[in-house]
Amino acid sequence: MSKKLYCCGALDYQVESKACPVEYSKQWREYSIRDFNSTSRSLLMFCPNCGTRLPLSLRDEWFDILEHEYGLDDPMEDDKKKVPKEFLNDEWWKSRDLQSDKNENINLTCSLDRPVRLLF
């Protein structure tokens, strides 16, 4: 690894390791821990090593932009072939200047005392 991409060296190592359950999705700027026994993931809000608040996921924005700008109602299934290539990686959010962390906009009604489970 030549360039640190994450908040600490431990998270760098974990994300790059196939044996570790920590994952990073460039497409949604999302950190999660996968369950090796199922398809579920727990969304990470903080680094499990150093405690740094991680950037918010851009998953909702991904779906919103594809629906409003491209008219795609189901980009994961029916409209999958119509999704522009830039939306398959981090290009879409970097080109729209969504790189700044918007942690101040966290919905405080969401309980952060336990992970959010995602089912795929």
Biopython code that builds the backbone (N, CA, C, O; Angstrom):
import numpy as np
from Bio.PDB.StructureBuilder import StructureBuilder

atoms = [
    (1, "MET", "N", (0.840, -1.182, 0.000)),
    (1, "MET", "CA", (0.000, 0.000, 0.000)),
    (1, "MET", "C", (0.888, 1.250, 0.000)),
    (1, "MET", "O", (1.671, 1.463, 0.926)),
    (2, "SER", "N", (0.763, 2.035, -1.001)),
    (2, "SER", "CA", (1.598, 3.227, -1.074)),
    (2, "SER", "C", (0.923, 4.453, -0.484)),
    (2, "SER", "O", (1.605, 5.335, 0.038)),
    (3, "LYS", "N", (-0.357, 4.525, -0.551)),
    (3, "LYS", "CA", (-1.072, 5.711, -0.092)),
    (3, "LYS", "C", (-2.169, 5.303, 0.890)),
    (3, "LYS", "O", (-2.975, 4.421, 0.593)),
    (4, "LYS", "N", (-2.197, 5.940, 2.051)),
    (4, "LYS", "CA", (-3.230, 5.649, 3.034)),
    (4, "LYS", "C", (-4.558, 6.211, 2.545)),
    (4, "LYS", "O", (-4.668, 7.396, 2.230)),
    (5, "LEU", "N", (-5.560, 5.347, 2.487)),
    (5, "LEU", "CA", (-6.863, 5.762, 1.989)),
    (5, "LEU", "C", (-7.861, 6.007, 3.101)),
    (5, "LEU", "O", (-8.865, 6.689, 2.893)),
    (6, "TYR", "N", (-7.604, 5.466, 4.270)),
    (6, "TYR", "CA", (-8.578, 5.474, 5.344)),
    (6, "TYR", "C", (-8.033, 6.256, 6.530)),
    (6, "TYR", "O", (-6.990, 6.899, 6.412)),
    (7, "CYS", "N", (-8.699, 6.216, 7.643)),
    (7, "CYS", "CA", (-8.331, 7.056, 8.783)),
    (7, "CYS", "C", (-7.105, 6.561, 9.541)),
    (7, "CYS", "O", (-6.418, 7.357, 10.182)),
    (8, "CYS", "N", (-6.818, 5.263, 9.480)),
    (8, "CYS", "CA", (-5.658, 4.734, 10.201)),
    (8, "CYS", "C", (-5.102, 3.517, 9.470)),
    (8, "CYS", "O", (-5.788, 2.912, 8.646)),
    (9, "GLY", "N", (-3.875, 3.168, 9.772)),
    (9, "GLY", "CA", (-3.226, 2.033, 9.136)),
    (9, "GLY", "C", (-3.953, 0.724, 9.369)),
    (9, "GLY", "O", (-3.967, -0.146, 8.497)),
    (10, "ALA", "N", (-4.558, 0.577, 10.538)),
    (10, "ALA", "CA", (-5.281, -0.662, 10.838)),
    (10, "ALA", "C", (-6.482, -0.824, 9.902)),
    (10, "ALA", "O", (-6.739, -1.921, 9.407)),
    (11, "LEU", "N", (-7.209, 0.254, 9.662)),
    (11, "LEU", "CA", (-8.360, 0.170, 8.763)),
    (11, "LEU", "C", (-7.890, -0.062, 7.326)),
    (11, "LEU", "O", (-8.531, -0.800, 6.576)),
    (12, "ASP", "N", (-6.770, 0.566, 6.938)),
    (12, "ASP", "CA", (-6.168, 0.303, 5.623)),
    (12, "ASP", "C", (-5.963, -1.192, 5.434)),
    (12, "ASP", "O", (-6.386, -1.772, 4.434)),
    (13, "TYR", "N", (-5.312, -1.797, 6.405)),
    (13, "TYR", "CA", (-4.999, -3.222, 6.329)),
    (13, "TYR", "C", (-6.273, -4.061, 6.279)),
    (13, "TYR", "O", (-6.379, -4.978, 5.465)),
    (14, "GLN", "N", (-7.221, -3.761, 7.125)),
    (14, "GLN", "CA", (-8.450, -4.552, 7.203)),
    (14, "GLN", "C", (-9.250, -4.499, 5.903)),
    (14, "GLN", "O", (-9.745, -5.526, 5.437)),
    (15, "VAL", "N", (-9.377, -3.319, 5.322)),
    (15, "VAL", "CA", (-10.140, -3.170, 4.090)),
    (15, "VAL", "C", (-9.465, -3.930, 2.944)),
    (15, "VAL", "O", (-10.146, -4.505, 2.095)),
    (16, "GLU", "N", (-8.155, -3.932, 2.921)),
    (16, "GLU", "CA", (-7.416, -4.589, 1.843)),
    (16, "GLU", "C", (-7.308, -6.100, 2.035)),
    (16, "GLU", "O", (-7.017, -6.814, 1.075)),
    (17, "SER", "N", (-7.531, -6.601, 3.235)),
    (17, "SER", "CA", (-7.393, -8.024, 3.535)),
    (17, "SER", "C", (-8.661, -8.799, 3.177)),
    (17, "SER", "O", (-9.760, -8.420, 3.582)),
    (18, "LYS", "N", (-8.505, -9.874, 2.423)),
    (18, "LYS", "CA", (-9.655, -10.723, 2.062)),
    (18, "LYS", "C", (-10.168, -11.511, 3.270)),
    (18, "LYS", "O", (-11.326, -11.927, 3.293)),
    (19, "ALA", "N", (-9.312, -11.715, 4.269)),
    (19, "ALA", "CA", (-9.689, -12.515, 5.438)),
    (19, "ALA", "C", (-10.455, -11.704, 6.481)),
    (19, "ALA", "O", (-11.085, -12.271, 7.373)),
    (20, "CYS", "N", (-10.401, -10.394, 6.369)),
    (20, "CYS", "CA", (-11.054, -9.522, 7.354)),
    (20, "CYS", "C", (-12.461, -9.153, 6.872)),
    (20, "CYS", "O", (-12.663, -8.930, 5.678)),
    (21, "PRO", "N", (-13.418, -9.089, 7.771)),
    (21, "PRO", "CA", (-14.794, -8.786, 7.361)),
    (21, "PRO", "C", (-15.071, -7.307, 7.094)),
    (21, "PRO", "O", (-16.187, -6.967, 6.699)),
    (22, "VAL", "N", (-14.097, -6.415, 7.295)),
    (22, "VAL", "CA", (-14.315, -4.989, 7.055)),
    (22, "VAL", "C", (-14.204, -4.712, 5.556)),
    (22, "VAL", "O", (-13.248, -5.137, 4.907)),
    (23, "GLU", "N", (-15.187, -3.997, 5.015)),
    (23, "GLU", "CA", (-15.209, -3.670, 3.593)),
    (23, "GLU", "C", (-15.443, -2.183, 3.380)),
    (23, "GLU", "O", (-16.014, -1.498, 4.229)),
    (24, "TYR", "N", (-14.990, -1.699, 2.228)),
    (24, "TYR", "CA", (-15.264, -0.323, 1.823)),
    (24, "TYR", "C", (-15.845, -0.360, 0.418)),
    (24, "TYR", "O", (-15.272, -0.985, -0.474)),
    (25, "SER", "N", (-16.963, 0.296, 0.217)),
    (25, "SER", "CA", (-17.580, 0.402, -1.093)),
    (25, "SER", "C", (-17.281, 1.785, -1.657)),
    (25, "SER", "O", (-17.777, 2.788, -1.145)),
    (26, "LYS", "N", (-16.469, 1.840, -2.713)),
    (26, "LYS", "CA", (-16.187, 3.114, -3.375)),
    (26, "LYS", "C", (-17.460, 3.690, -3.986)),
    (26, "LYS", "O", (-17.659, 4.904, -4.011)),
    (27, "GLN", "N", (-18.307, 2.806, -4.472)),
    (27, "GLN", "CA", (-19.541, 3.220, -5.136)),
    (27, "GLN", "C", (-20.430, 4.048, -4.218)),
    (27, "GLN", "O", (-21.039, 5.025, -4.654)),
    (28, "TRP", "N", (-20.505, 3.660, -2.952)),
    (28, "TRP", "CA", (-21.390, 4.349, -2.012)),
    (28, "TRP", "C", (-20.648, 5.047, -0.880)),
    (28, "TRP", "O", (-21.279, 5.558, 0.046)),
    (29, "ARG", "N", (-19.295, 5.077, -0.938)),
    (29, "ARG", "CA", (-18.481, 5.662, 0.138)),
    (29, "ARG", "C", (-18.968, 5.131, 1.491)),
    (29, "ARG", "O", (-19.332, 5.883, 2.395)),
    (30, "GLU", "N", (-18.956, 3.804, 1.580)),
    (30, "GLU", "CA", (-19.605, 3.145, 2.706)),
    (30, "GLU", "C", (-18.693, 2.079, 3.314)),
    (30, "GLU", "O", (-18.152, 1.230, 2.606)),
    (31, "TYR", "N", (-18.536, 2.136, 4.611)),
    (31, "TYR", "CA", (-17.757, 1.147, 5.345)),
    (31, "TYR", "C", (-18.712, 0.182, 6.039)),
    (31, "TYR", "O", (-19.721, 0.606, 6.603)),
    (32, "SER", "N", (-18.402, -1.108, 6.002)),
    (32, "SER", "CA", (-19.274, -2.091, 6.639)),
    (32, "SER", "C", (-18.461, -3.292, 7.107)),
    (32, "SER", "O", (-17.301, -3.474, 6.738)),
    (33, "ILE", "N", (-19.107, -4.093, 7.923)),
    (33, "ILE", "CA", (-18.547, -5.376, 8.342)),
    (33, "ILE", "C", (-19.492, -6.441, 7.811)),
    (33, "ILE", "O", (-20.692, -6.412, 8.083)),
    (34, "ARG", "N", (-18.942, -7.380, 7.053)),
    (34, "ARG", "CA", (-19.797, -8.419, 6.483)),
    (34, "ARG", "C", (-19.872, -9.625, 7.411)),
    (34, "ARG", "O", (-18.946, -9.910, 8.170)),
    (35, "ASP", "N", (-20.964, -10.298, 7.331)),
    (35, "ASP", "CA", (-21.181, -11.541, 8.068)),
    (35, "ASP", "C", (-20.811, -12.669, 7.114)),
    (35, "ASP", "O", (-21.452, -12.834, 6.076)),
    (36, "PHE", "N", (-19.781, -13.449, 7.453)),
    (36, "PHE", "CA", (-19.324, -14.514, 6.569)),
    (36, "PHE", "C", (-20.374, -15.604, 6.367)),
    (36, "PHE", "O", (-20.278, -16.373, 5.411)),
    (37, "ASN", "N", (-21.365, -15.687, 7.238)),
    (37, "ASN", "CA", (-22.370, -16.744, 7.157)),
    (37, "ASN", "C", (-23.664, -16.323, 6.468)),
    (37, "ASN", "O", (-24.601, -17.114, 6.366)),
    (38, "SER", "N", (-23.717, -15.081, 5.995)),
    (38, "SER", "CA", (-24.920, -14.609, 5.309)),
    (38, "SER", "C", (-24.526, -13.498, 4.336)),
    (38, "SER", "O", (-23.343, -13.245, 4.110)),
    (39, "THR", "N", (-25.520, -12.852, 3.773)),
    (39, "THR", "CA", (-25.255, -11.734, 2.858)),
    (39, "THR", "C", (-25.434, -10.385, 3.545)),
    (39, "THR", "O", (-25.381, -9.347, 2.885)),
    (40, "SER", "N", (-25.645, -10.386, 4.849)),
    (40, "SER", "CA", (-25.871, -9.122, 5.556)),
    (40, "SER", "C", (-24.561, -8.421, 5.888)),
    (40, "SER", "O", (-23.499, -9.038, 5.958)),
    (41, "ARG", "N", (-24.671, -7.121, 6.087)),
    (41, "ARG", "CA", (-23.547, -6.276, 6.464)),
    (41, "ARG", "C", (-24.020, -5.312, 7.542)),
    (41, "ARG", "O", (-25.184, -4.912, 7.576)),
    (42, "SER", "N", (-23.094, -4.950, 8.419)),
    (42, "SER", "CA", (-23.371, -3.934, 9.435)),
    (42, "SER", "C", (-22.640, -2.669, 9.026)),
    (42, "SER", "O", (-21.418, -2.677, 8.872)),
    (43, "LEU", "N", (-23.366, -1.597, 8.851)),
    (43, "LEU", "CA", (-22.798, -0.324, 8.445)),
    (43, "LEU", "C", (-21.961, 0.246, 9.584)),
    (43, "LEU", "O", (-22.404, 0.264, 10.732)),
    (44, "LEU", "N", (-20.759, 0.708, 9.273)),
    (44, "LEU", "CA", (-19.877, 1.309, 10.271)),
    (44, "LEU", "C", (-20.017, 2.824, 10.247)),
    (44, "LEU", "O", (-19.914, 3.444, 9.188)),
    (45, "MET", "N", (-20.245, 3.405, 11.383)),
    (45, "MET", "CA", (-20.292, 4.862, 11.515)),
    (45, "MET", "C", (-18.964, 5.405, 12.054)),
    (45, "MET", "O", (-18.618, 6.566, 11.834)),
    (46, "PHE", "N", (-18.226, 4.539, 12.766)),
    (46, "PHE", "CA", (-16.945, 4.902, 13.355)),
    (46, "PHE", "C", (-15.926, 3.826, 13.034)),
    (46, "PHE", "O", (-16.285, 2.659, 12.873)),
    (47, "CYS", "N", (-14.648, 4.207, 12.939)),
    (47, "CYS", "CA", (-13.580, 3.238, 12.723)),
    (47, "CYS", "C", (-13.523, 2.313, 13.940)),
    (47, "CYS", "O", (-13.476, 2.799, 15.070)),
    (48, "PRO", "N", (-13.526, 0.999, 13.738)),
    (48, "PRO", "CA", (-13.478, 0.071, 14.863)),
    (48, "PRO", "C", (-12.125, 0.053, 15.570)),
    (48, "PRO", "O", (-11.984, -0.558, 16.630)),
    (49, "ASN", "N", (-11.127, 0.723, 14.984)),
    (49, "ASN", "CA", (-9.780, 0.721, 15.550)),
    (49, "ASN", "C", (-9.432, 1.996, 16.300)),
    (49, "ASN", "O", (-8.996, 1.956, 17.451)),
    (50, "CYS", "N", (-9.632, 3.140, 15.627)),
    (50, "CYS", "CA", (-9.222, 4.407, 16.236)),
    (50, "CYS", "C", (-10.391, 5.270, 16.693)),
    (50, "CYS", "O", (-10.181, 6.272, 17.377)),
    (51, "GLY", "N", (-11.620, 4.902, 16.329)),
    (51, "GLY", "CA", (-12.800, 5.632, 16.772)),
    (51, "GLY", "C", (-13.155, 6.846, 15.938)),
    (51, "GLY", "O", (-14.105, 7.555, 16.270)),
    (52, "THR", "N", (-12.422, 7.110, 14.866)),
    (52, "THR", "CA", (-12.712, 8.258, 14.009)),
    (52, "THR", "C", (-14.073, 8.081, 13.342)),
    (52, "THR", "O", (-14.403, 6.995, 12.865)),
    (53, "ARG", "N", (-14.861, 9.160, 13.311)),
    (53, "ARG", "CA", (-16.152, 9.096, 12.612)),
    (53, "ARG", "C", (-15.862, 8.917, 11.127)),
    (53, "ARG", "O", (-15.085, 9.672, 10.541)),
    (54, "LEU", "N", (-16.483, 7.928, 10.534)),
    (54, "LEU", "CA", (-16.280, 7.642, 9.120)),
    (54, "LEU", "C", (-17.247, 8.474, 8.280)),
    (54, "LEU", "O", (-18.286, 8.906, 8.780)),
    (55, "PRO", "N", (-16.916, 8.702, 7.011)),
    (55, "PRO", "CA", (-17.822, 9.474, 6.152)),
    (55, "PRO", "C", (-19.177, 8.787, 6.058)),
    (55, "PRO", "O", (-19.274, 7.563, 6.139)),
    (56, "LEU", "N", (-20.202, 9.575, 5.889)),
    (56, "LEU", "CA", (-21.540, 9.024, 5.734)),
    (56, "LEU", "C", (-21.668, 8.312, 4.393)),
    (56, "LEU", "O", (-21.048, 8.706, 3.405)),
    (57, "SER", "N", (-22.463, 7.283, 4.374)),
    (57, "SER", "CA", (-22.753, 6.547, 3.145)),
    (57, "SER", "C", (-23.492, 7.457, 2.173)),
    (57, "SER", "O", (-24.298, 8.296, 2.575)),
    (58, "LEU", "N", (-23.207, 7.276, 0.896)),
    (58, "LEU", "CA", (-23.898, 8.028, -0.151)),
    (58, "LEU", "C", (-24.880, 7.135, -0.910)),
    (58, "LEU", "O", (-25.282, 7.459, -2.027)),
    (59, "ARG", "N", (-25.258, 6.027, -0.310)),
    (59, "ARG", "CA", (-26.180, 5.075, -0.937)),
    (59, "ARG", "C", (-27.499, 5.744, -1.342)),
    (59, "ARG", "O", (-27.947, 5.581, -2.477)),
    (60, "ASP", "N", (-28.117, 6.485, -0.438)),
    (60, "ASP", "CA", (-29.395, 7.136, -0.752)),
    (60, "ASP", "C", (-29.254, 8.129, -1.891)),
    (60, "ASP", "O", (-30.126, 8.203, -2.757)),
    (61, "GLU", "N", (-28.158, 8.901, -1.905)),
    (61, "GLU", "CA", (-27.919, 9.867, -2.971)),
    (61, "GLU", "C", (-27.760, 9.155, -4.311)),
    (61, "GLU", "O", (-28.235, 9.649, -5.334)),
    (62, "TRP", "N", (-27.093, 7.995, -4.314)),
    (62, "TRP", "CA", (-26.893, 7.202, -5.526)),
    (62, "TRP", "C", (-28.241, 6.866, -6.160)),
    (62, "TRP", "O", (-28.459, 7.101, -7.349)),
    (63, "PHE", "N", (-29.134, 6.317, -5.349)),
    (63, "PHE", "CA", (-30.462, 5.970, -5.853)),
    (63, "PHE", "C", (-31.245, 7.213, -6.285)),
    (63, "PHE", "O", (-31.900, 7.199, -7.327)),
    (64, "ASP", "N", (-31.184, 8.286, -5.491)),
    (64, "ASP", "CA", (-31.916, 9.516, -5.812)),
    (64, "ASP", "C", (-31.460, 10.119, -7.139)),
    (64, "ASP", "O", (-32.288, 10.503, -7.964)),
    (65, "ILE", "N", (-30.150, 10.201, -7.345)),
    (65, "ILE", "CA", (-29.617, 10.792, -8.575)),
    (65, "ILE", "C", (-29.993, 9.943, -9.781)),
    (65, "ILE", "O", (-30.394, 10.472, -10.817)),
    (66, "LEU", "N", (-29.865, 8.627, -9.648)),
    (66, "LEU", "CA", (-30.226, 7.764, -10.778)),
    (66, "LEU", "C", (-31.709, 7.872, -11.119)),
    (66, "LEU", "O", (-32.091, 7.779, -12.285)),
    (67, "GLU", "N", (-32.533, 8.067, -10.110)),
    (67, "GLU", "CA", (-33.967, 8.203, -10.370)),
    (67, "GLU", "C", (-34.288, 9.561, -10.982)),
    (67, "GLU", "O", (-34.987, 9.637, -11.992)),
    (68, "HIS", "N", (-33.777, 10.648, -10.370)),
    (68, "HIS", "CA", (-34.140, 11.995, -10.823)),
    (68, "HIS", "C", (-33.429, 12.440, -12.092)),
    (68, "HIS", "O", (-34.041, 13.092, -12.938)),
    (69, "GLU", "N", (-32.141, 12.101, -12.248)),
    (69, "GLU", "CA", (-31.402, 12.549, -13.423)),
    (69, "GLU", "C", (-31.496, 11.591, -14.605)),
    (69, "GLU", "O", (-31.389, 12.016, -15.755)),
    (70, "TYR", "N", (-31.695, 10.298, -14.331)),
    (70, "TYR", "CA", (-31.681, 9.304, -15.398)),
    (70, "TYR", "C", (-32.988, 8.532, -15.530)),
    (70, "TYR", "O", (-33.124, 7.715, -16.440)),
    (71, "GLY", "N", (-33.950, 8.770, -14.645)),
    (71, "GLY", "CA", (-35.233, 8.100, -14.722)),
    (71, "GLY", "C", (-35.195, 6.605, -14.434)),
    (71, "GLY", "O", (-36.059, 5.863, -14.900)),
    (72, "LEU", "N", (-34.200, 6.156, -13.671)),
    (72, "LEU", "CA", (-34.071, 4.733, -13.370)),
    (72, "LEU", "C", (-34.760, 4.426, -12.041)),
    (72, "LEU", "O", (-34.332, 4.899, -10.989)),
    (73, "ASP", "N", (-35.816, 3.639, -12.095)),
    (73, "ASP", "CA", (-36.570, 3.293, -10.891)),
    (73, "ASP", "C", (-35.962, 2.117, -10.140)),
    (73, "ASP", "O", (-36.096, 2.031, -8.920)),
    (74, "ASP", "N", (-35.300, 1.213, -10.845)),
    (74, "ASP", "CA", (-34.756, 0.012, -10.229)),
    (74, "ASP", "C", (-33.331, -0.260, -10.737)),
    (74, "ASP", "O", (-33.118, -1.204, -11.499)),
    (75, "PRO", "N", (-32.352, 0.566, -10.317)),
    (75, "PRO", "CA", (-30.992, 0.419, -10.841)),
    (75, "PRO", "C", (-30.268, -0.850, -10.392)),
    (75, "PRO", "O", (-29.211, -1.182, -10.929)),
    (76, "MET", "N", (-30.824, -1.554, -9.417)),
    (76, "MET", "CA", (-30.182, -2.785, -8.947)),
    (76, "MET", "C", (-30.657, -4.013, -9.723)),
    (76, "MET", "O", (-29.964, -5.030, -9.750)),
    (77, "GLU", "N", (-31.816, -3.931, -10.346)),
    (77, "GLU", "CA", (-32.379, -5.091, -11.044)),
    (77, "GLU", "C", (-32.802, -4.730, -12.476)),
    (77, "GLU", "O", (-32.016, -4.878, -13.412)),
    (78, "ASP", "N", (-34.036, -4.259, -12.643)),
    (78, "ASP", "CA", (-34.611, -4.031, -13.978)),
    (78, "ASP", "C", (-33.825, -3.027, -14.821)),
    (78, "ASP", "O", (-33.677, -3.219, -16.028)),
    (79, "ASP", "N", (-33.322, -1.965, -14.203)),
    (79, "ASP", "CA", (-32.600, -0.911, -14.932)),
    (79, "ASP", "C", (-31.080, -1.044, -14.820)),
    (79, "ASP", "O", (-30.355, -0.111, -15.163)),
    (80, "LYS", "N", (-30.599, -2.169, -14.353)),
    (80, "LYS", "CA", (-29.167, -2.348, -14.076)),
    (80, "LYS", "C", (-28.294, -2.049, -15.303)),
    (80, "LYS", "O", (-27.236, -1.434, -15.166)),
    (81, "LYS", "N", (-28.715, -2.470, -16.479)),
    (81, "LYS", "CA", (-27.923, -2.263, -17.699)),
    (81, "LYS", "C", (-27.917, -0.813, -18.158)),
    (81, "LYS", "O", (-27.093, -0.430, -18.988)),
    (82, "LYS", "N", (-28.827, -0.002, -17.628)),
    (82, "LYS", "CA", (-28.915, 1.408, -18.007)),
    (82, "LYS", "C", (-28.101, 2.322, -17.095)),
    (82, "LYS", "O", (-27.979, 3.515, -17.372)),
    (83, "VAL", "N", (-27.546, 1.782, -16.017)),
    (83, "VAL", "CA", (-26.771, 2.589, -15.064)),
    (83, "VAL", "C", (-25.474, 3.041, -15.736)),
    (83, "VAL", "O", (-24.699, 2.203, -16.199)),
    (84, "PRO", "N", (-25.225, 4.364, -15.796)),
    (84, "PRO", "CA", (-23.987, 4.860, -16.391)),
    (84, "PRO", "C", (-22.757, 4.315, -15.650)),
    (84, "PRO", "O", (-22.794, 4.109, -14.437)),
    (85, "LYS", "N", (-21.679, 4.087, -16.389)),
    (85, "LYS", "CA", (-20.467, 3.482, -15.821)),
    (85, "LYS", "C", (-19.913, 4.260, -14.637)),
    (85, "LYS", "O", (-19.365, 3.663, -13.710)),
    (86, "GLU", "N", (-20.046, 5.582, -14.653)),
    (86, "GLU", "CA", (-19.514, 6.388, -13.551)),
    (86, "GLU", "C", (-20.153, 6.016, -12.214)),
    (86, "GLU", "O", (-19.563, 6.260, -11.161)),
    (87, "PHE", "N", (-21.355, 5.429, -12.243)),
    (87, "PHE", "CA", (-22.064, 5.067, -11.015)),
    (87, "PHE", "C", (-21.650, 3.706, -10.475)),
    (87, "PHE", "O", (-22.173, 3.265, -9.452)),
    (88, "LEU", "N", (-20.727, 3.038, -11.141)),
    (88, "LEU", "CA", (-20.252, 1.736, -10.686)),
    (88, "LEU", "C", (-19.012, 1.853, -9.809)),
    (88, "LEU", "O", (-18.501, 0.848, -9.313)),
    (89, "ASN", "N", (-18.531, 3.073, -9.618)),
    (89, "ASN", "CA", (-17.376, 3.331, -8.745)),
    (89, "ASN", "C", (-17.579, 4.684, -8.061)),
    (89, "ASN", "O", (-18.716, 5.131, -7.911)),
    (90, "ASP", "N", (-16.506, 5.333, -7.651)),
    (90, "ASP", "CA", (-16.611, 6.598, -6.916)),
    (90, "ASP", "C", (-16.646, 7.840, -7.809)),
    (90, "ASP", "O", (-16.728, 8.960, -7.303)),
    (91, "GLU", "N", (-16.586, 7.658, -9.107)),
    (91, "GLU", "CA", (-16.546, 8.795, -10.032)),
    (91, "GLU", "C", (-17.786, 9.683, -9.910)),
    (91, "GLU", "O", (-17.669, 10.908, -9.961)),
    (92, "TRP", "N", (-18.967, 9.089, -9.751)),
    (92, "TRP", "CA", (-20.224, 9.849, -9.722)),
    (92, "TRP", "C", (-20.260, 10.833, -8.570)),
    (92, "TRP", "O", (-20.693, 11.969, -8.765)),
    (93, "TRP", "N", (-19.824, 10.448, -7.371)),
    (93, "TRP", "CA", (-19.912, 11.368, -6.241)),
    (93, "TRP", "C", (-18.740, 12.334, -6.192)),
    (93, "TRP", "O", (-18.873, 13.441, -5.670)),
    (94, "LYS", "N", (-17.601, 11.934, -6.725)),
    (94, "LYS", "CA", (-16.474, 12.867, -6.784)),
    (94, "LYS", "C", (-16.741, 13.963, -7.810)),
    (94, "LYS", "O", (-16.396, 15.122, -7.579)),
    (95, "SER", "N", (-17.351, 13.609, -8.940)),
    (95, "SER", "CA", (-17.630, 14.613, -9.979)),
    (95, "SER", "C", (-18.755, 15.570, -9.573)),
    (95, "SER", "O", (-18.887, 16.650, -10.150)),
    (96, "ARG", "N", (-19.553, 15.187, -8.599)),
    (96, "ARG", "CA", (-20.648, 16.037, -8.110)),
    (96, "ARG", "C", (-20.261, 16.765, -6.822)),
    (96, "ARG", "O", (-21.112, 17.347, -6.149)),
    (97, "ASP", "N", (-18.998, 16.726, -6.495)),
    (97, "ASP", "CA", (-18.459, 17.398, -5.311)),
    (97, "ASP", "C", (-19.180, 16.967, -4.024)),
    (97, "ASP", "O", (-19.512, 17.800, -3.181)),
    (98, "LEU", "N", (-19.415, 15.666, -3.889)),
    (98, "LEU", "CA", (-20.017, 15.122, -2.673)),
    (98, "LEU", "C", (-18.944, 14.551, -1.753)),
    (98, "LEU", "O", (-19.238, 13.755, -0.861)),
    (99, "GLN", "N", (-17.691, 14.963, -1.978)),
    (99, "GLN", "CA", (-16.582, 14.434, -1.200)),
    (99, "GLN", "C", (-16.552, 14.950, 0.225)),
    (99, "GLN", "O", (-16.058, 14.269, 1.124)),
    (100, "SER", "N", (-17.076, 16.147, 0.439)),
    (100, "SER", "CA", (-17.032, 16.706, 1.785)),
    (100, "SER", "C", (-17.895, 15.858, 2.704)),
    (100, "SER", "O", (-18.966, 15.386, 2.324)),
    (101, "ASP", "N", (-17.410, 15.682, 3.900)),
    (101, "ASP", "CA", (-18.124, 14.863, 4.874)),
    (101, "ASP", "C", (-19.256, 15.690, 5.454)),
    (101, "ASP", "O", (-19.050, 16.825, 5.883)),
    (102, "LYS", "N", (-20.441, 15.124, 5.465)),
    (102, "LYS", "CA", (-21.616, 15.856, 5.945)),
    (102, "LYS", "C", (-22.078, 15.284, 7.282)),
    (102, "LYS", "O", (-23.276, 15.102, 7.499)),
    (103, "ASN", "N", (-21.141, 15.002, 8.173)),
    (103, "ASN", "CA", (-21.492, 14.407, 9.462)),
    (103, "ASN", "C", (-22.398, 15.297, 10.292)),
    (103, "ASN", "O", (-23.129, 14.800, 11.149)),
    (104, "GLU", "N", (-22.368, 16.599, 10.059)),
    (104, "GLU", "CA", (-23.223, 17.478, 10.830)),
    (104, "GLU", "C", (-24.693, 17.267, 10.485)),
    (104, "GLU", "O", (-25.573, 17.717, 11.218)),
    (105, "ASN", "N", (-24.965, 16.581, 9.369)),
    (105, "ASN", "CA", (-26.338, 16.341, 8.943)),
    (105, "ASN", "C", (-26.860, 14.969, 9.354)),
    (105, "ASN", "O", (-27.880, 14.521, 8.831)),
    (106, "ILE", "N", (-26.193, 14.303, 10.267)),
    (106, "ILE", "CA", (-26.651, 12.989, 10.704)),
    (106, "ILE", "C", (-28.025, 13.112, 11.343)),
    (106, "ILE", "O", (-28.264, 14.007, 12.154)),
    (107, "ASN", "N", (-28.911, 12.225, 10.980)),
    (107, "ASN", "CA", (-30.248, 12.181, 11.557)),
    (107, "ASN", "C", (-30.117, 11.699, 12.998)),
    (107, "ASN", "O", (-29.844, 10.521, 13.232)),
    (108, "LEU", "N", (-30.304, 12.575, 13.945)),
    (108, "LEU", "CA", (-30.098, 12.226, 15.345)),
    (108, "LEU", "C", (-31.198, 11.335, 15.898)),
    (108, "LEU", "O", (-31.100, 10.876, 17.036)),
    (109, "THR", "N", (-32.241, 11.079, 15.124)),
    (109, "THR", "CA", (-33.252, 10.128, 15.577)),
    (109, "THR", "C", (-32.780, 8.694, 15.333)),
    (109, "THR", "O", (-33.375, 7.740, 15.835)),
    (110, "CYS", "N", (-31.709, 8.557, 14.559)),
    (110, "CYS", "CA", (-31.136, 7.236, 14.305)),
    (110, "CYS", "C", (-30.272, 6.844, 15.494)),
    (110, "CYS", "O", (-29.420, 7.621, 15.923)),
    (111, "SER", "N", (-30.478, 5.670, 16.019)),
    (111, "SER", "CA", (-29.704, 5.193, 17.153)),
    (111, "SER", "C", (-28.326, 4.751, 16.681)),
    (111, "SER", "O", (-28.216, 3.850, 15.849)),
    (112, "LEU", "N", (-27.286, 5.370, 17.199)),
    (112, "LEU", "CA", (-25.922, 5.015, 16.818)),
    (112, "LEU", "C", (-25.280, 4.068, 17.832)),
    (112, "LEU", "O", (-24.072, 3.834, 17.780)),
    (113, "ASP", "N", (-26.074, 3.527, 18.747)),
    (113, "ASP", "CA", (-25.501, 2.653, 19.770)),
    (113, "ASP", "C", (-25.398, 1.202, 19.311)),
    (113, "ASP", "O", (-24.921, 0.346, 20.057)),
    (114, "ARG", "N", (-25.842, 0.921, 18.089)),
    (114, "ARG", "CA", (-25.692, -0.419, 17.532)),
    (114, "ARG", "C", (-25.608, -0.303, 16.012)),
    (114, "ARG", "O", (-26.089, 0.676, 15.442)),
    (115, "PRO", "N", (-25.003, -1.291, 15.350)),
    (115, "PRO", "CA", (-24.840, -1.197, 13.894)),
    (115, "PRO", "C", (-26.171, -1.310, 13.167)),
    (115, "PRO", "O", (-27.117, -1.928, 13.655)),
    (116, "VAL", "N", (-26.220, -0.704, 11.997)),
    (116, "VAL", "CA", (-27.372, -0.821, 11.121)),
    (116, "VAL", "C", (-27.141, -2.048, 10.247)),
    (116, "VAL", "O", (-26.073, -2.179, 9.649)),
    (117, "ARG", "N", (-28.105, -2.937, 10.161)),
    (117, "ARG", "CA", (-27.964, -4.153, 9.378)),
    (117, "ARG", "C", (-28.488, -3.917, 7.964)),
    (117, "ARG", "O", (-29.581, -3.380, 7.782)),
    (118, "LEU", "N", (-27.706, -4.320, 6.967)),
    (118, "LEU", "CA", (-28.090, -4.205, 5.575)),
    (118, "LEU", "C", (-28.219, -5.606, 5.005)),
    (118, "LEU", "O", (-27.329, -6.434, 5.198)),
    (119, "LEU", "N", (-29.283, -5.880, 4.324)),
    (119, "LEU", "CA", (-29.464, -7.184, 3.709)),
    (119, "LEU", "C", (-29.367, -7.050, 2.204)),
    (119, "LEU", "O", (-30.033, -6.203, 1.608)),
    (120, "PHE", "N", (-28.546, -7.873, 1.590)),
    (120, "PHE", "CA", (-28.338, -7.837, 0.137)),
    (120, "PHE", "C", (-28.828, -9.117, -0.482)),
    (120, "PHE", "O", (-28.743, -9.287, -1.698)),
]
sb = StructureBuilder()
sb.init_structure("model")
sb.init_model(0)
sb.init_chain("A")
sb.init_seg("    ")
for serial, (resi, resn, name, xyz) in enumerate(atoms, 1):
    if name == "N":
        sb.init_residue(resn, " ", resi, " ")
    sb.init_atom(name, np.array(xyz, "f"), 0.0, 1.0, " ", f" {name:<3s}", serial, name[0])
structure = sb.get_structure()
